[in-house]
Amino acid sequence: MIRDNNCALGKCSNVLHPKYRKFRRLSSLAFIVLISFSMVCFSGCADSNAEFKSLQKTCENLKVKVNAASKSLKDAVNDAKNKTSQISAEDVEDSSVLDNLNSLFDEVKNEDFSTISCLADNANDIKNSNKELNNRLENYKDKTKQLQQASDDVQVSYRKHVLSEAKKIADDAVGKVKDPKVIDNLNEAINNNDIDAIPDAVKAVNESIEAKNKEDEEARKESQKKRLPATVRKQPTNNVNPQPQQQPQQQPQTNQGQVSQNYVHPGSFCSQEGATGVTTKGTPMVC
C-alpha cells in the first residue's frame, strides 16, 4: 500500500513536473532580463556621467582660451591707441583708415567680457556654455586681427603722408638754403623710408633756409650802405637849401641932375625920425 501511495505520489509528481519546469524557466528569464536591464541602466548612467565630466573639462579649457583671447584683444586696443593717438586726419594720406580704426574701438568697447560658468546640473547646460565660449573665442580672435590690421593701415598711411610732405620740402628748398648738404640728407632719409630721421632732416633744412635769408638780408643792407654816400654827392642842390642869391647893390647915381631917394642934400631934414640917408658926398646920415 505504501508503494502504491508512492507510485501515486510519483504519478502526481510526474503530472506536475512540466508546469513546474515552465515556471522555473519563466522565473529564470525574468531574472536574466532584470539583470540585463540593470546592467544597461548602470552602463548608461556611467556613460552619461562620463560625458558630463568630459563636457565640463572642455568648458574649463575653453574658459582658459577665452580669457587669453580677451586679454590679447584688450592689449591690441591699447597698442593701437598708443601708436595712433597722435595721428589726426590731416596726418594721413587716406582719412578712411582712421574712421575704420575708431569704429573698431567702439565695437570692442561694446563687447561682452562677462564670465561664463561651467557649473551646471545637466549636459545640455554645459553644451550651451561651451557653444557660447567657442563663439566668444572666435570673435575675440577676429577682432584682435582686425584691430592690428587697422592700426597698421593708419601707420602706413601716416608714413606715406610724411614722405610725401618731406619730398615737397626738399624740392622746394633747392637754391634757398645756405648749405645744400641738408637737402641731400633729407632726400637720403626719404629714399630709405627712415621716418624717424625725417623730422630732424626737415628741421635742418628750415634752419638752413632761415640762415640764408638772414645772410641775404645782411648783404642787402650792406650794399645799401655802400651806395648811400654816392647818392648824397649826386644830389647836393636837392638836399641842401640853396642860399638866396644876393642882388647886386645898386650903385648910387652920380648925376647932379638926379638925386636918389637914398641921398639927401646937406642941411636937409629927415621926413621921419630914425630914417637913414646918404649925402651927395657919400657920407651916411642918420636922422
Order of alpha helices (4+ residues) and beta strands (2+ residues): alpha-alpha-alpha-alpha-alpha-alpha-beta-beta-beta
